[in-house]
């Protein structure tokens, strides 16, 4: 097991500089060449009308449903994670069959991720009400699990009719993983139907005092296997504290507060904004390695890193940060390979 076996990279089908399909595919190949365990991509119908995304100045979005089969062919061993599909906006059979086929195409490298969703535009396009998203997602997860297990569906549900539907071929992986995107409110749902939970940017204290204990308790309640805890976090490696403070911090603040970068840079002194400290991995190579080690020692099982502020900077920027990570952090992660 190598030091990157528990670390994946988030790549995005959008950006302030709109990426081409070839650029996104090359980004994934680059991640594989560096040794990352997975590439992970979010799925949405369209970009939301939030101030953070308004900073992009475009609505450019490549559909991951199109990109991932190409990624499966262009790569050999890196795992392919959807984090996350918005479950309620399509029939569960559609997701079940798509992921099964992708798992066959990729030779068992698919990591499906599903979430309740929150972007209003996704529900607008999907033609469903966001107020039903929890109940719809429950029905999704139950039906998907039945379809992948080959269990017959004999009667319609409240929202979706899967009667008589069969997924063939079945996924290569058995059981097929599912990571549920969400925080504490999603723990019980994940324990009932999923193999993992995928929250964003938790602190060590949140891991040890709430998230991991509740996950283990929920698994026990449902007589389920221990849930994997895969976390999202930003990763920026540098010995240059001025660059981290002057360049990285404002962009992280914009992300954490759903603001534009301009709003953050022009904020009056003393404005109360959520800060990234404790929620991200940043600093020198040794500092970052220590932060990763502490996350994994305190309940996290996997880390997916965002290397370009969710697309605010371009792919070349992300590649440079990923290279910095492998060059400056991985040498200090030898102990992880033994865990």
VOBA-1610 file (N, C-alpha, C; in pm, whole numbers, padded with zeros to 5 digits, always signed):
BEGIN
Unk+00085-00119+00000Unk+00000+00000+00000Unk+00089+00124+00000Unk+00068+00216-00097Unk+00151+00335-00101Unk+00086+00450-00026Unk+00164+00557-00010Unk+00118+00670+00071Unk-00001+00743+00011Unk-00027+00725-00119Unk-00139+00791-00184Unk-00262+00701-00194Unk-00258+00585-00132Unk-00368+00490-00145Unk-00496+00539-00077Unk-00485+00640+00008Unk-00602+00693+00077Unk-00631+00836+00036Unk-00575+00878-00078Unk-00588+01018-00118Unk-00628+01027-00265Unk-00735+01100-00292Unk-00781+01123-00428Unk-00779+01271-00461Unk-00802+01302-00587Unk-00804+01441-00635Unk-00940+01473-00693Unk-00990+01590-00657Unk-01115+01639-00715Unk-01083+01714-00843Unk-01152+01680-00951Unk-01138+01752-01077Unk-01276+01801-01118Unk-01277+01910-01193Unk-01405+01978-01217Unk-01433+01996-01365Unk-01560+01977-01404Unk-01599+01993-01545Unk-01639+02135-01580Unk-01597+02231-01497Unk-01629+02372-01514Unk-01509+02454-01473Unk-01519+02585-01480Unk-01410+02667-01431Unk-01418+02810-01480Unk-01348+02899-01409Unk-01340+03038-01454Unk-01278+03044-01592Unk-01179+02958-01616Unk-01130+02935-01752Unk-01195+02806-01800Unk-01296+02813-01887Unk-01371+02693-01924Unk-01280+02584-01981Unk-01282+02464-01921Unk-01196+02357-01971Unk-01257+02285-02091Unk-01171+02237-02177Unk-01216+02151-02286Unk-01224+02007-02236Unk-01298+01920-02306Unk-01300+01779-02266Unk-01160+01720-02260Unk-01075+01752-02355Unk-00940+01697-02357Unk-00860+01743-02236Unk-00879+01867-02194Unk-00808+01916-02076Unk-00850+01842-01950Unk-00979+01813-01937Unk-01026+01740-01820Unk-00974+01596-01822Unk-00977+01532-01940Unk-00925+01396-01952Unk-00776+01392-01920Unk-00701+01486-01969Unk-00557+01490-01941Unk-00529+01515-01794Unk-00617+01592-01730Unk-00605+01617-01585Unk-00615+01484-01509Unk-00711+01401-01547Unk-00727+01271-01481Unk-00607+01180-01506Unk-00560+01179-01628Unk-00442+01098-01661Unk-00321+01147-01581Unk-00308+01278-01567Unk-00200+01337-01488Unk-00208+01292-01343Unk-00329+01289-01287Unk-00347+01242-01150Unk-00305+01097-01135Unk-00340+01015-01233Unk-00300+00874-01230Unk-00148+00862-01236Unk-00085+00939-01323Unk+00061+00932-01335Unk+00131+00975-01207Unk+00071+01070-01134Unk+00129+01113-01008Unk+00111+01010-00897Unk+00015+00918-00916Unk-00006+00813-00818Unk-00127+00829-00730Unk-00213+00930-00757Unk-00334+00946-00676Unk-00423+00823-00692Unk-00496+00790-00585Unk-00580+00670-00585Unk-00708+00689-00667Unk-00758+00811-00672Unk-00885+00834-00743Unk-00891+00974-00798Unk-00973+00990-00903Unk-01019+01122-00946Unk-01169+01127-00918Unk-01216+01242-00877Unk-01353+01257-00832Unk-01413+01382-00895Unk-01535+01368-00944Unk-01596+01479-01017Unk-01741+01497-00970Unk-01783+01622-00947Unk-01923+01646-00912Unk-02011+01644-01036Unk-02138+01617-01015Unk-02234+01619-01125Unk-02349+01713-01091Unk-02386+01797-01185Unk-02504+01882-01176Unk-02555+01905-01318Unk-02683+01941-01328Unk-02737+01975-01458Unk-02678+02106-01510Unk-02659+02202-01419Unk-02611+02333-01460Unk-02546+02399-01338Unk-02478+02510-01360Unk-02418+02583-01249Unk-02524+02666-01177Unk-02511+02682-01046Unk-02612+02758-00971Unk-02585+02908-00980Unk-02685+02984-00939Unk-02672+03129-00942Unk-02620+03182-00808Unk-02506+03126-00763Unk-02446+03175-00640Unk-02333+03270-00674Unk-02295+03351-00577Unk-02192+03451-00602Unk-02056+03388-00628Unk-02030+03273-00564Unk-01903+03206-00588Unk-01890+03166-00733Unk-01993+03103-00788Unk-01989+03060-00928Unk-02005+03177-01023Unk-02069+03284-00978Unk-02079+03403-01063Unk-01941+03460-01094Unk-01845+03432-01005Unk-01707+03475-01028Unk-01648+03414-01156Unk-01703+03300-01198Unk-01652+03237-01320Unk-01682+03322-01443Unk-01796+03389-01442Unk-01835+03468-01557Unk-01884+03385-01674Unk-01920+03257-01648Unk-01971+03171-01754Unk-02059+03062-01693Unk-02131+02991-01777Unk-02213+02877-01735Unk-02162+02747-01798Unk-02036+02746-01835Unk-01974+02632-01902Unk-01971+02511-01809Unk-02029+02399-01853Unk-02029+02278-01774Unk-02032+02157-01867Unk-01928+02075-01858Unk-01923+01950-01934Unk-01990+01840-01852Unk-02072+01759-01914Unk-02147+01657-01841Unk-02056+01541-01803Unk-02037+01515-01671Unk-01953+01403-01628Unk-02003+01267-01678Unk-02132+01255-01707Unk-02182+01129-01760Unk-02119+01097-01895Unk-02077+01201-01965Unk-02007+01183-02092Unk-01857+01164-02068Unk-01803+01239-01974Unk-01658+01237-01951Unk-01610+01107-01888Unk-01687+01049-01797Unk-01635+00935-01723Unk-01612+00810-01806Unk-01696+00776-01903Unk-01660+00661-01988Unk-01528+00684-02061Unk-01504+00809-02105Unk-01376+00839-02169Unk-01262+00826-02069Unk-01284+00868-01944Unk-01182+00853-01841Unk-01152+00705-01816Unk-01257+00624-01818Unk-01237+00480-01794Unk-01148+00418-01900Unk-01160+00467-02022Unk-01080+00413-02132Unk-00938+00471-02130Unk-00926+00599-02096Unk-00797+00666-02100Unk-00706+00630-01982Unk-00763+00580-01872Unk-00684+00546-01753Unk-00682+00396-01733Unk-00594+00351-01646Unk-00575+00207-01627Unk-00607+00159-01486Unk-00574+00239-01386Unk-00588+00188-01250Unk-00651+00286-01152Unk-00653+00414-01184Unk-00707+00511-01091Unk-00858+00491-01077Unk-00909+00504-00956Unk-01053+00488-00933Unk-01128+00613-00977Unk-01255+00593-01015Unk-01336+00698-01075Unk-01455+00727-00984Unk-01451+00843-00917Unk-01554+00875-00819Unk-01647+00986-00864Unk-01777+00962-00852Unk-01879+01066-00873Unk-01914+01122-00735Unk-01881+01247-00711Unk-01911+01303-00579Unk-01958+01446-00590Unk-02089+01459-00603Unk-02187+01349-00597Unk-02294+01372-00704Unk-02358+01262-00743Unk-02476+01270-00827Unk-02593+01318-00741Unk-02683+01395-00798Unk-02801+01441-00725Unk-02910+01336-00746Unk-02928+01253-00646Unk-03015+01136-00660Unk-03159+01167-00700Unk-03225+01263-00636Unk-03370+01274-00656Unk-03414+01321-00794Unk-03323+01367-00879Unk-03366+01433-01002Unk-03372+01338-01122Unk-03356+01208-01100Unk-03371+01110-01207Unk-03418+00977-01146Unk-03467+00888-01228Unk-03513+00758-01180Unk-03394+00677-01127Unk-03409+00607-01014Unk-03296+00531-00959Unk-03243+00424-01053Unk-03329+00368-01139Unk-03279+00269-01235Unk-03174+00330-01327Unk-03195+00457-01365Unk-03099+00522-01455Unk-02961+00528-01391Unk-02955+00568-01263Unk-02825+00573-01194Unk-02769+00433-01175Unk-02853+00337-01136Unk-02806+00201-01111Unk-02745+00140-01236Unk-02812+00156-01349Unk-02760+00097-01473Unk-02635+00170-01521Unk-02635+00302-01510Unk-02518+00378-01554Unk-02393+00337-01475Unk-02403+00335-01343Unk-02287+00301-01261Unk-02244+00156-01282Unk-02340+00066-01300Unk-02304-00074-01326Unk-02227-00086-01456Unk-02276-00019-01561Unk-02207-00025-01690Unk-02068+00038-01681Unk-02058+00149-01609Unk-01927+00214-01595Unk-01831+00125-01516Unk-01883+00054-01418Unk-01797-00036-01341Unk-01746-00150-01428Unk-01831-00199-01518Unk-01787-00303-01612Unk-01682-00246-01707Unk-01708-00129-01761Unk-01615-00066-01855Unk-01479-00039-01790Unk-01481+00004-01663Unk-01357+00042-01596Unk-01288-00075-01527Unk-01349-00193-01531Unk-01289-00307-01463Unk-01298-00301-01312Unk-01407-00244-01262Unk-01429-00240-01118Unk-01363-00123-01048Unk-01357-00007-01116Unk-01291+00110-01057Unk-01387+00223-01022Unk-01516+00198-01027Unk-01614+00304-01007Unk-01650+00320-00859Unk-01656+00445-00813Unk-01703+00476-00677Unk-01822+00570-00689Unk-01944+00517-00694Unk-02061+00604-00706Unk-02079+00688-00580Unk-02112+00812-00601Unk-02149+00900-00492Unk-02284+00961-00521Unk-02372+00960-00424Unk-02505+01017-00439Unk-02529+01117-00326Unk-02613+01215-00352Unk-02646+01314-00250Unk-02788+01363-00272Unk-02842+01431-00170Unk-02978+01484-00180Unk-02984+01603-00274Unk-02875+01678-00285Unk-02871+01795-00370Unk-02922+01920-00300Unk-02879+02036-00355Unk-02929+02162-00298Unk-02942+02272-00402Unk-02878+02258-00520Unk-02887+02363-00621Unk-03029+02368-00678Unk-03099+02480-00667Unk-03236+02488-00718Unk-03249+02449-00865Unk-03146+02481-00944Unk-03153+02452-01088Unk-03159+02303-01115Unk-03095+02220-01032Unk-03102+02075-01052Unk-03245+02025-01039Unk-03317+02076-00940Unk-03455+02033-00920Unk-03547+02092-01026Unk-03514+02211-01071Unk-03590+02271-01181Unk-03582+02184-01306Unk-03461+02143-01342Unk-03444+02062-01462Unk-03499+01921-01440Unk-03480+01868-01320Unk-03529+01733-01292Unk-03679+01724-01276Unk-03743+01838-01259Unk-03889+01840-01251Unk-03945+01784-01122Unk-03867+01796-01012Unk-03913+01747-00882Unk-03897+01858-00780Unk-03967+01843-00669Unk-03960+01942-00562Unk-03846+01908-00467Unk-03768+02009-00430Unk-03658+01985-00336Unk-03709+01948-00197Unk-03835+01977-00167Unk-03888+01943-00035Unk-03906+01792-00018Unk-03906+01719-00129Unk-03921+01573-00123Unk-03787+01500-00134Unk-03677+01574-00135Unk-03549+01515-00172Unk-03504+01405-00076Unk-03533+01417+00054Unk-03493+01314+00148Unk-03566+01183+00125Unk-03698+01190+00110Unk-03777+01069+00088Unk-03747+01006-00048Unk-03724+01091-00148Unk-03688+01038-00279Unk-03552+00969-00274Unk-03457+01027-00203Unk-03324+00966-00193Unk-03330+00833-00120Unk-03410+00824-00016Unk-03426+00695+00053Unk-03474+00588-00044Unk-03574+00623-00124Unk-03627+00527-00220Unk-03523+00492-00327Unk-03446+00592-00368Unk-03337+00569-00462Unk-03241+00464-00411Unk-03189+00488-00291Unk-03085+00402-00237Unk-03135+00259-00217Unk-03257+00246-00169Unk-03314+00112-00150Unk-03328+00039-00283Unk-03377+00108-00386Unk-03396+00043-00516Unk-03262+00010-00581Unk-03167+00100-00573Unk-03036+00075-00633Unk-02970-00047-00570Unk-02978-00056-00440Unk-02919-00171-00372Unk-02988-00301-00414Unk-03120-00299-00426Unk-03192-00418-00471Unk-03150-00456-00614Unk-03141-00357-00701Unk-03105-00385-00840Unk-02965-00444-00850Unk-02870-00390-00775Unk-02733-00441-00781Unk-02719-00577-00715Unk-02807-00608-00622Unk-02803-00738-00556Unk-02881-00843-00635Unk-02948-00803-00743Unk-03028-00897-00821Unk-03158-00935-00754Unk-03203-00854-00656Unk-03329-00885-00587Unk-03447-00833-00671Unk-03550-00912-00689Unk-03664-00868-00770Unk-03741-00755-00702Unk-03785-00659-00781Unk-03868-00550-00731Unk-04011-00580-00774Unk-04097-00604-00678Unk-04229-00659-00709Unk-04343-00558-00700Unk-04315-00439-00646Unk-04422-00339-00637Unk-04363-00199-00646Unk-04440-00103-00694Unk-04389+00033-00709Unk-04371+00100-00574Unk-04279+00197-00571Unk-04261+00277-00451Unk-04351+00399-00456Unk-04328+00489-00361Unk-04410+00610-00356Unk-04379+00703-00473Unk-04251+00710-00510Unk-04209+00804-00613Unk-04168+00738-00744Unk-04115+00615-00735Unk-04057+00551-00853Unk-04108+00408-00865Unk-04137+00369-00987Unk-04181+00232-01013Unk-04066+00155-01075Unk-04015+00057-01000Unk-03908-00028-01050Unk-03953-00170-01073Unk-04084-00191-01071Unk-04138-00326-01082Unk-04086-00399-01206Unk-04023-00513-01183Unk-03977-00597-01293Unk-03847-00552-01357Unk-03791-00440-01316Unk-03668-00391-01379Unk-03546-00471-01330Unk-03454-00495-01421Unk-03333-00573-01390Unk-03213-00502-01450Unk-03106-00489-01372Unk-02981-00433-01422Unk-02891-00547-01468Unk-02855-00547-01594Unk-02759-00642-01650Unk-02673-00568-01752Unk-02541-00584-01747Unk-02467-00665-01649Unk-02460-00595-01514Unk-02441-00675-01410Unk-02423-00622-01277Unk-02284-00561-01263Unk-02262-00476-01163Unk-02129-00420-01142Unk-02026-00529-01118Unk-01901-00500-01153Unk-01792-00592-01124Unk-01771-00604-00973Unk-01778-00490-00903Unk-01757-00490-00759Unk-01880-00545-00687Unk-01855-00629-00589Unk-01964-00686-00511Unk-01917-00701-00366Unk-01963-00613-00277Unk-02066-00511-00301Unk-02009-00388-00370Unk-02097-00321-00442Unk-02061-00196-00508Unk-02059-00085-00402Unk-01953-00004-00395Unk-01951+00104-00296Unk-02049+00214-00332Unk-02100+00281-00231Unk-02175+00406-00249Unk-02132+00500-00137Unk-02082+00617-00175Unk-02053+00722-00077Unk-02166+00823-00082Unk-02224+00851+00034Unk-02333+00946+00041Unk-02278+01083+00078Unk-02298+01181-00009Unk-02253+01316+00019Unk-02341+01382+00123Unk-02278+01441+00224Unk-02355+01509+00328Unk-02285+01503+00461Unk-02342+01570+00560Unk-02286+01578+00693Unk-02364+01496+00794Unk-02378+01550+00913Unk-02439+01476+01023Unk-02582+01429+00992Unk-02658+01511+00920Unk-02795+01473+00889Unk-02804+01352+00796Unk-02693+01319+00731Unk-02693+01207+00636Unk-02636+01078+00694Unk-02594+01081+00820Unk-02527+00965+00879Unk-02617+00843+00883Unk-02738+00858+00934Unk-02826+00741+00947Unk-02863+00685+00811Unk-02888+00771+00715Unk-02921+00727+00579Unk-02803+00650+00519Unk-02682+00697+00542Unk-02563+00629+00490Unk-02548+00491+00553Unk-02572+00479+00682Unk-02558+00350+00750Unk-02660+00249+00700Unk-02777+00294+00658Unk-02882+00203+00612Unk-02851+00145+00475Unk-02793+00227+00385Unk-02782+00182+00246Unk-02645+00198+00181Unk-02554+00268+00244Unk-02429+00303+00176Unk-02308+00239+00242Unk-02194+00256+00179Unk-02069+00206+00236Unk-01984+00317+00294Unk-02020+00443+00265Unk-01940+00553+00316Unk-02017+00683+00320Unk-01961+00777+00397Unk-02015+00913+00407Unk-01910+01008+00354Unk-01954+01116+00286Unk-01862+01207+00218Unk-01892+01350+00259Unk-01850+01392+00378Unk-01874+01529+00423Unk-01764+01624+00378Unk-01792+01753+00387Unk-01696+01852+00344Unk-01625+01923+00457Unk-01494+01923+00456Unk-01409+02008+00538Unk-01431+01997+00690Unk-01443+01878+00746Unk-01458+01870+00892Unk-01326+01898+00963Unk-01334+01948+01084Unk-01217+01966+01168Unk-01189+01835+01244Unk-01072+01827+01304Unk-01039+01711+01387Unk-01140+01697+01500Unk-01176+01809+01562Unk-01273+01805+01672Unk-01408+01751+01624Unk-01452+01794+01508Unk-01579+01745+01455Unk-01573+01596+01426Unk-01458+01549+01376Unk-01443+01406+01350Unk-01454+01326+01478Unk-01384+01370+01581Unk-01372+01289+01702Unk-01492+01300+01796Unk-01558+01416+01797Unk-01666+01435+01894Unk-01805+01409+01838Unk-01820+01414+01704Unk-01955+01397+01650Unk-01961+01303+01530Unk-01886+01331+01425Unk-01908+01258+01300Unk-01874+01110+01312Unk-01752+01078+01353Unk-01712+00936+01360Unk-01792+00860+01466Unk-01811+00915+01588Unk-01892+00840+01685Unk-02034+00814+01638Unk-02096+00914+01573Unk-02234+00894+01526Unk-02238+00795+01410Unk-02138+00797+01324Unk-02132+00699+01216Unk-02123+00557+01271Unk-02037+00537+01369Unk-02022+00403+01427Unk-02149+00361+01500Unk-02214+00455+01568Unk-02338+00422+01637Unk-02448+00387+01538Unk-02456+00459+01428Unk-02558+00431+01326Unk-02534+00296+01262Unk-02408+00261+01235Unk-02378+00129+01179Unk-02422+00020+01274Unk-02401+00041+01403Unk-02442-00057+01503Unk-02595-00069+01508Unk-02666+00044+01502Unk-02812+00043+01506Unk-02871-00038+01393Unk-02808-00027+01276Unk-02861-00093+01157Unk-02792-00226+01128Unk-02711-00271+01224Unk-02638-00398+01206Unk-02565-00399+01072Unk-02500-00287+01042Unk-02431-00268+00915Unk-02281-00267+00935Unk-02208-00285+00827Unk-02062-00276+00833Unk-02020-00133+00866Unk-01901-00120+00920Unk-01848+00013+00953Unk-01843+00099+00828Unk-01895+00221+00840Unk-01896+00313+00728Unk-01757+00373+00706Unk-01717+00384+00580Unk-01597+00460+00547Unk-01629+00609+00558Unk-01532+00685+00609Unk-01546+00829+00617Unk-01447+00892+00520Unk-01499+00937+00407Unk-01417+01002+00304Unk-01447+01150+00308Unk-01347+01234+00329Unk-01372+01376+00348Unk-01318+01459+00231Unk-01386+01569+00205Unk-01341+01669+00108Unk-01260+01774+00183Unk-01150+01816+00125Unk-01076+01927+00183Unk-00992+01994+00076Unk-00962+02122+00096Unk-00869+02192+00008Unk-00727+02160+00052Unk-00635+02148-00044Unk-00495+02117-00013Unk-00404+02214-00087Unk-00323+02287-00011Unk-00227+02380-00069Unk-00096+02372+00006Unk+00007+02332-00065Unk+00138+02307-00006Unk+00234+02419-00044Unk+00290+02485+00056Unk+00388+02590+00029Unk+00460+02628+00157Unk+00589+02659+00145Unk+00666+02715+00256Unk+00649+02866+00264Unk+00584+02923+00164Unk+00568+03068+00155Unk+00441+03110+00229Unk+00454+03149+00354Unk+00337+03186+00434Unk+00267+03309+00376Unk+00343+03400+00317Unk+00281+03520+00260Unk+00188+03482+00145Unk+00231+03388+00060Unk+00145+03342-00050Unk+00020+03275+00004Unk+00037+03193+00106Unk-00079+03126+00166Unk-00177+03227+00224Unk-00127+03331+00289Unk-00215+03430+00352Unk-00276+03526+00249Unk-00193+03574+00157Unk-00238+03679+00066Unk-00314+03626-00055Unk-00277+03505-00101Unk-00341+03450-00221Unk-00441+03340-00186Unk-00400+03243-00108Unk-00485+03127-00082Unk-00599+03160+00014Unk-00569+03227+00125Unk-00674+03252+00225Unk-00796+03324+00169Unk-00781+03434+00095Unk-00902+03501+00044Unk-00989+03411-00043Unk-00926+03325-00121Unk-01002+03236-00208Unk-01073+03128-00127Unk-01011+03080-00024Unk-01076+02984+00064Unk-01191+03049+00141Unk-01172+03173+00183Unk-01280+03245+00252Unk-01399+03263+00159Unk-01371+03296+00033Unk-01480+03310-00064Unk-01557+03180-00076Unk-01487+03067-00085Unk-01552+02937-00095Unk-01634+02906+00030Unk-01578+02931+00147Unk-01646+02894+00271Unk-01767+02981+00300Unk-01768+03102+00246Unk-01877+03195+00274Unk-01968+03219+00155Unk-01948+03141+00047Unk-02029+03154-00074Unk-02031+03298-00125Unk-01911+03359-00125Unk-01896+03496-00172Unk-01808+03498-00296Unk-01810+03609-00365Unk-01714+03627-00474Unk-01580+03669-00415Unk-01474+03644-00490Unk-01342+03685-00443Unk-01336+03837-00427Unk-01400+03910-00516Unk-01400+04056-00507Unk-01462+04102-00376Unk-01572+04038-00336Unk-01637+04074-00209Unk-01542+04052-00091Unk-01469+03942-00095Unk-01378+03911+00015Unk-01263+04012+00018Unk-01205+04039-00096Unk-01091+04131-00101Unk-01130+04272-00061Unk-01257+04308-00081Unk-01304+04443-00047Unk-01381+04447+00084Unk-01377+04337+00159Unk-01450+04334+00286Unk-01389+04432+00386Unk-01472+04503+00462Unk-01419+04597+00561Unk-01350+04521+00675Unk-01251+04582+00736Unk-01183+04517+00850Unk-01284+04481+00959Unk-01267+04364+01014Unk-01355+04322+01122Unk-01480+04251+01078Unk-01502+04238+00947Unk-01621+04165+00901Unk-01610+04019+00945Unk-01717+03967+01000Unk-01717+03832+01056Unk-01741+03731+00943Unk-01633+03667+00899Unk-01641+03567+00794Unk-01583+03435+00843Unk-01641+03324+00797Unk-01587+03193+00832Unk-01447+03178+00774Unk-01355+03137+00858Unk-01216+03123+00817Unk-01184+02976+00787Unk-01082+02950+00705Unk-01052+02811+00667Unk-00969+02734+00768Unk-00911+02802+00866Unk-00821+02736+00960Unk-00888+02616+01027Unk-00819+02501+01022Unk-00872+02379+01080Unk-00959+02299+00986Unk-01003+02362+00877Unk-01093+02295+00782Unk-01022+02255+00653Unk-00897+02294+00637Unk-00823+02266+00513Unk-00684+02214+00549Unk-00618+02159+00449Unk-00481+02113+00464Unk-00391+02213+00392Unk-00305+02282+00466Unk-00217+02379+00403Unk-00096+02404+00489Unk+00010+02456+00424Unk+00135+02480+00493Unk+00250+02410+00421Unk+00357+02391+00493Unk+00474+02323+00438Unk+00442+02176+00413Unk+00533+02108+00344Unk+00513+01965+00321Unk+00497+01887+00449Unk+00582+01915+00546Unk+00571+01845+00675Unk+00443+01881+00747Unk+00405+02009+00743Unk+00279+02051+00807Unk+00160+01978+00746Unk+00155+01971+00613Unk+00044+01905+00545Unk+00042+01755+00577Unk+00157+01692+00579Unk+00164+01550+00612Unk+00114+01525+00754Unk+00149+01614+00845Unk+00101+01598+00983Unk-00049+01615+00991Unk-00104+01712+00918Unk-00249+01734+00919Unk-00323+01613+00862Unk-00271+01556+00754Unk-00332+01437+00693Unk-00327+01320+00790Unk-00212+01301+00851Unk-00196+01190+00946Unk-00294+01203+01061Unk-00314+01325+01111Unk-00407+01345+01221Unk-00551+01318+01179Unk-00588+01357+01058Unk-00722+01328+01009Unk-00746+01177+01003Unk-00648+01104+00950Unk-00664+00959+00936Unk-00656+00888+01070Unk-00585+00943+01164Unk-00578+00882+01299Unk-00705+00907+01378Unk-00780+01009+01340Unk-00896+01049+01420Unk-01028+01024+01351Unk-01032+00924+01265Unk-01161+00879+01214Unk-01180+00884+01066Unk-01102+00967+00993Unk-01115+00969+00848Unk-01049+00846+00788Unk-01108+00795+00680Unk-01052+00680+00608Unk-00995+00718+00472Unk-01037+00834+00422Unk-00999+00872+00285Unk-01010+01023+00274Unk-00925+01082+00189Unk-00923+01227+00171Unk-00926+01257+00021Unk-01019+01345-00019Unk-01025+01393-00156Unk-00988+01541-00156Unk-00880+01576-00226Unk-00829+01710-00222Unk-00875+01796-00338Unk-00912+01920-00307Unk-00944+02023-00406Unk-00819+02110-00419Unk-00762+02116-00540Unk-00635+02185-00561Unk-00649+02316-00639Unk-00771+02358-00670Unk-00785+02483-00745Unk-00913+02559-00712Unk-00950+02556-00583Unk-01063+02636-00535Unk-01191+02608-00614Unk-01213+02480-00644Unk-01339+02440-00710Unk-01352+02495-00851Unk-01239+02534-00912Unk-01243+02583-01048Unk-01217+02732-01061Unk-01196+02802-00949Unk-01168+02945-00958Unk-01034+02970-01027Unk-00937+02880-01004Unk-00812+02882-01080Unk-00817+02771-01185Unk-00728+02778-01284Unk-00739+02687-01397Unk-00672+02552-01370Unk-00681+02463-01468Unk-00630+02327-01453Unk-00479+02324-01438Unk-00408+02410-01507Unk-00263+02413-01494Unk-00222+02451-01352Unk-00296+02542-01291Unk-00273+02577-01151Unk-00292+02453-01064Unk-00401+02377-01087Unk-00428+02257-01009Unk-00317+02154-01026Unk-00271+02135-01148Unk-00166+02037-01172Unk-00038+02074-01097Unk-00006+02203-01094Unk+00113+02246-01021Unk+00099+02219-00872Unk-00020+02241-00817Unk-00041+02216-00674Unk-00037+02066-00645Unk-00089+01985-00736Unk-00084+01840-00719Unk+00060+01789-00723Unk+00139+01845-00813Unk+00281+01808-00819Unk+00353+01847-00692Unk+00322+01968-00639Unk+00380+02010-00512Unk+00345+01911-00401Unk+00221+01864-00403Unk+00177+01771-00300Unk+00258+01642-00305Unk+00273+01586-00425Unk+00346+01460-00439Unk+00493+01478-00405Unk+00550+01591-00446Unk+00693+01615-00423Unk+00724+01647-00277Unk+00636+01727-00212Unk+00671+01782-00081Unk+00599+01717+00037Unk+00486+01651+00011Unk+00409+01591+00121Unk+00426+01441+00127Unk+00415+01375+00013Unk+00418+01229+00010Unk+00542+01170+00077Unk+00662+01228+00061Unk+00778+01171+00130Unk+00765+01165+00282Unk+00677+01249+00337Unk+00655+01251+00482Unk+00539+01161+00524Unk+00479+01091+00430Unk+00362+01008+00460Unk+00396+00859+00462Unk+00519+00825+00481Unk+00559+00685+00480Unk+00483+00600+00580Unk+00452+00660+00695Unk+00381+00582+00797Unk+00242+00543+00754Unk+00181+00622+00661Unk+00046+00587+00616Unk+00045+00459+00535Unk+00153+00432+00466Unk+00160+00311+00386Unk+00158+00186+00472Unk+00190+00202+00601Unk+00195+00087+00691Unk+00067+00070+00769Unk-00025+00168+00757Unk-00148+00161+00837Unk-00256+00083+00768
//
